[in-house]
Amino acid sequence: MPARMPASDSAPATNSRVANSAAALSVPSPRPRPGRIGPYRGCVGRLLRHSGRGDRQLNALTQERQTHVGKYRALLLLLNLALAPAMAAQDAGGSFNLLLKASLTDDWFVISRSNVATRNDFRDEFLAYTGASLGYRITPRLSLRIGYRRAWFRFAEDWQPENRVMLEGYFADRINGFRLTNRLRVEGRFFDWRDDDVRLRNEITLEAPWRVASLALQPYLEEEFFYSTNAGRFEANWLGGGLVWRPADGVKLKIGYR
């Protein structure tokens, strides 16, 4: 009679066959590839790629716009620099002065100044004035003056008048042969064609000791600013230069451009 196998030996064989059958029927779960994001890796990847492309396009547009803005600003700056001399040239022109001075006593004197000024270089006469002042010499270098001036402006065809009363301090000294002067003036201006005004002016002039030609002409440089108290602003700042001639004691001619 054939020998029977123990039941304990036959059970593992049956379990092994069942496990192999289950393994054959099962479907392995998908493993995500490196760099991918689960089952939606295609959609997410496309979104990320499109998002990065959009950012690059936006950055490119922003840089291009900034470049155009920079070019426009540079163009405007160049236009301003080109137009500024042309606009200033409308007011720039010649200045012709005659100064007369006479002593009354050792300390008191009278001084008169007349002027004709042009703009657009020397083509248009737009300013003329004459007047006189009474001065008192405080020290050899410092004096005070009070005076009156009648001025005329031509902005179109007609000359418009102005009356001025002036109070000024005047300083003069020589430094290594150069004559340095500074004049600070307060003037009341009265019109019948615009509002009256009180104006402050300060002029600094430097005359060189050099002589030009046989007439003993001396070159000079000057700077003068004008401040309107009514308007609360600086109206002008003149820079100029030219030649000074003193043909006699108490007589001075100034021919310049500013």
PEVEN-V937956 format. One record per helix or strand of 2 or more residues. SS is the DSSP state (h for helix, s for strand). FROM is the first residue (numbers start at 0). LEN is the number of residues. If there is no record, write none. Layout:
ss->SS from->FROM len->LEN
ss->SS from->FROM len->LEN
This chain:
ss->h from->6 len->19
ss->h from->37 len->54
ss->s from->92 len->11
ss->s from->107 len->12
ss->s from->123 len->14
ss->s from->141 len->13
ss->s from->158 len->17
ss->s from->177 len->13
ss->s from->196 len->11
ss->s from->216 len->12
ss->s from->232 len->16
ss->s from->250 len->7
